Amino acid sequence: MDRTQLAEFLRVRRERLTPADVGLPAGLRRRTPGLRREEVATLATMSTDYYTRLEQARAPRPSRPVLTGLARALRLSDAERAHLFRLAGEQPGPPPGPPSDVRDGILRMIARLDLPAIVLDAKYDVLAWNRQAAALLTDFSALPPRERNLLRQRFLHGDQSHFSPEATREFAREAAADLRAASATYPDDPGVGGLIADLLAGSPEFAALWSHHEVARQQTLCQTILHPEVGRIDVICEVLVVPDRDQRVVLYTADPGSPSDQALRLLDVIGTQSLA
């Protein structure tokens, strides 16, 4: 354990965070940069005295649960989390689970785009979307959080009438391979494990795909969407990776000037309302 470097690392990472970053009110008379020590201790579920001694290089070696709590409280990336563990004399092990918080910059970016965009985590939970994506795919705000998952929608809820058969079969195969990779990255995450168990129990199609043990990360996908309001839309799904969150921004684009491009522009106008 390198107590001096660990203390310095914790202090610097604490000072770079603002209360807004972790959902805390700023309050009055904040004289130090970043979070207060007691705020980090509360977020990490430990005593303020012990955290203070860690920053002063006077504490005994922290346990793995303590390090996990600190990584969560300080919003560390996977690389920073691994560094924290090594400073404390521990092997990092697998990350606890796919991060669900989306950076403010990503949220602002998709809100300002004039094309559909969603943000996915490693298990295909839809973490964020813009109004164009709600018009093109579904109004995710109307779904319970558990159901805002593209794999649950595809394999368990059956209605794929908005997608061409070829596109939905290809998505199913690639998504199963993608989830296999996520299960290896997050072997102890109950969210990933629970999703896989539900899909295996509820979808023979997924079970058959899962038995092939294909492993891949989905990057691009061409889809034909049969939209009930504007008709056929041929889109290309461009995937932008957010490495420190293990998240992906999926952009739905069409050839400029094409009928599909015109359909997307019409959806931008009508939103989620029906033209019937």
Residue pairs with C-beta under 8 A, 6 or more apart in sequence:
1 61
1 87
1 88
1 89
2 87
2 89
3 57
3 58
3 59
4 57
5 87
6 54
6 57
6 84
6 87
6 88
7 54
7 55
7 56
7 57
9 83
9 84
9 87
10 40
10 51
10 54
10 55
10 70
10 74
11 55
13 74
13 76
13 80
14 34
14 35
14 37
14 40
14 55
14 74
15 32
15 33
15 34
15 35
16 34
17 34
17 35
17 74
17 75
18 26
18 34
18 35
19 25
19 26
19 27
19 30
19 35
19 39
20 26
21 75
22 35
22 39
22 43
22 73
22 75
24 35
24 39
30 36
37 48
37 51
37 52
37 55
38 48
38 51
40 51
40 70
40 73
40 74
41 47
41 48
41 50
41 51
41 52
42 48
43 69
43 72
43 73
44 51
44 66
44 69
44 70
44 72
44 73
44 74
45 69
46 66
46 69
46 70
50 59
53 59
54 62
61 88
61 89
62 70
62 88
64 85
64 90
64 93
67 84
67 85
67 88
67 90
68 96
70 76
70 84
71 80
71 81
71 84
72 96
74 80
75 101
76 84
77 244
77 245
78 95
78 244
78 246
79 244
81 92
81 95
82 92
85 91
85 92
85 93
86 92
94 185
94 186
94 187
94 188
95 185
95 186
95 246
96 186
96 188
96 189
97 186
97 188
97 189
97 190
97 191
97 192
98 121
98 122
98 123
98 125
98 182
98 186
98 189
98 191
98 192
98 246
98 247
99 121
99 245
99 246
99 247
100 121
100 125
100 127
101 245
102 119
102 127
102 128
102 245
102 247
103 242
103 245
106 119
106 128
106 242
106 247
106 249
107 128
109 117
109 249
110 117
110 118
110 119
110 128
110 129
110 130
110 249
111 130
113 130
113 132
113 251
114 132
114 268
115 132
115 251
115 252
115 253
115 264
116 129
116 130
116 132
116 133
116 135
116 136
116 137
116 235
116 251
116 252
116 264
116 267
117 129
117 130
117 132
117 133
117 249
117 250
117 251
117 252
118 126
118 128
118 129
118 130
118 133
118 137
118 140
118 249
118 250
119 126
119 127
119 128
119 129
119 242
119 247
119 248
119 249
119 250
120 126
120 127
120 150
120 247
120 248
120 250
121 127
121 245
121 246
121 247
122 182
122 185
122 186
122 192
122 246
122 247
123 149
123 151
123 179
123 182
123 191
123 192
123 195
124 149
124 150
124 151
124 175
124 178
124 179
125 148
125 149
125 191
126 140
126 148
126 149
126 150
127 247
129 137
129 140
131 271
131 272
132 252
132 264
132 267
132 268
133 140
133 252
134 140
134 141
134 271
134 272
135 267
135 268
135 270
135 271
135 272
136 225
136 227
136 233
136 235
136 252
136 264
136 267
137 162
138 153
139 272
140 148
146 152
147 153
147 157
149 195
150 175
151 175
151 179
151 195
151 199
151 206
152 195
152 198
152 199
154 160
154 168
154 171
154 172
154 175
155 172
155 199
155 202
155 203
155 205
155 206
156 198
156 199
156 202
156 203
160 168
161 226
162 225
162 226
162 227
162 228
163 171
163 223
163 224
163 225
163 226
164 223
164 224
164 225
164 226
166 224
167 221
167 222
167 223
167 224
167 225
170 221
171 221
171 223
172 205
172 206
172 209
173 209
173 214
174 216
174 218
174 221
175 218
176 206
176 209
176 210
176 212
176 214
177 209
177 214
177 215
177 216
177 218
178 216
178 217
178 218
179 192
179 195
179 196
179 199
180 210
180 213
180 214
180 215
181 215
181 216
181 217
182 192
183 192
183 193
183 196
184 215
185 246
186 192
196 210
199 206
199 207
199 210
200 206
200 207
200 210
218 239
219 239
220 236
220 237
220 238
220 239
221 236
221 237
221 239
222 234
222 235
222 236
222 237
223 234
223 235
223 236
223 237
224 232
224 233
224 234
224 235
225 232
225 233
225 234
225 235
226 232
226 233
227 233
227 263
227 267
228 274
229 267
229 270
229 274
229 275
230 263
230 266
230 267
230 270
231 263
232 259
232 260
232 263
233 254
233 260
233 263
233 264
234 254
234 255
234 258
234 260
235 252
235 253
235 254
235 260
235 264
236 252
236 253
236 254
237 250
237 251
237 252
238 250
238 251
238 253
239 248
239 249
239 250
239 251
240 248
240 249
240 250
240 251
241 247
241 248
242 248
242 249
252 264
254 260
254 261
254 263
254 264
255 261
